[in-house]
Amino acid sequence: MPSPTPLHQPDEPPRKGRGDNATAITISVIQFFSTLVDRFGWPGAALIALGTGIQLWATTDQKHQMVDMFILGRGMQSWWPMVVPSVAFVLLVWAQRETNKREVRKIKQEMRRIVEEKSALQEELSERRLRHSRPDE
C-alpha cells in the first residue's frame, strides 16, 4: 500500500489555513471571558458580555426598545420578560457562590497544610513537643 502524500514538503513549514485563525480567535475569546469571570465573577462577566453584545450588535431602535421594556416597564404585556432574566441572574449568582465555596475550601486546606508543616519544623528545631490550641474551623 503506498504511503499517503504529505500536504507540504518536509523541508518547508506547514501552511496555516483559515481554520487555524478561527481557532486562535476562539481561544483568545475564551481566555478573555475566563479573565472576566476571574476578575468580576460569573454575574459580572455575564453582564459585561451582554452589555458588550448589545452595544456592538443592537440597532439604536432595539436599544431604545430594551430601555423602554426592561428599565421603564413600558410595553410589558406578559411576565416572562422580567422572570427569565431574573432566573438567569439568580443561576449566575448561585454558580459564583459554588465557585467561591470551592476556592475557600482549597485555601483552608492549604492553610492547614502550612500550619502542620510549620509546627513540625518548629518541633524539630526546638527538639520538644509543642502544645497546640484547638484550630478554629
Phi, psi and omega in degrees: 000129182288149179284148180293147180281133179290153179284342178221159179287148182299332183272353178248147182292152179295147181280144176269129180263185181293328180295327179297321179293318179295321178295317179297320178294317179298316179296319179296318179296317179296317178296320179296315180294323177298321177295319177299317180296318179297322185279316188245357182082171181298314180298317180295318179296320179295318178294320178295315180296318179296314179297319178294317178298317179295316180298319184281321192246349180273143176282168179299320179296318179296321179296318178296319179296320179295317178296316179300315185281308189274337182254314182269344178077014179280143175077012177284117180248347176216175186274340189295329180297341177260327184286315183299310177296326179295316178296318179299318180292321177297319177297321178294320178295320177297318178298321178294320179298316179296319178297316180295322178299318178296316180296318179296319178299317178297318180295317179296320177298318179295320178297318178298318180298316181295318179298315180296318179295318180296317179297318179297318179294319179295319178295321179295317181289323181274349179057036173208160180282131180269148173272137182240143172278168179290134178288142176282130180247000000 
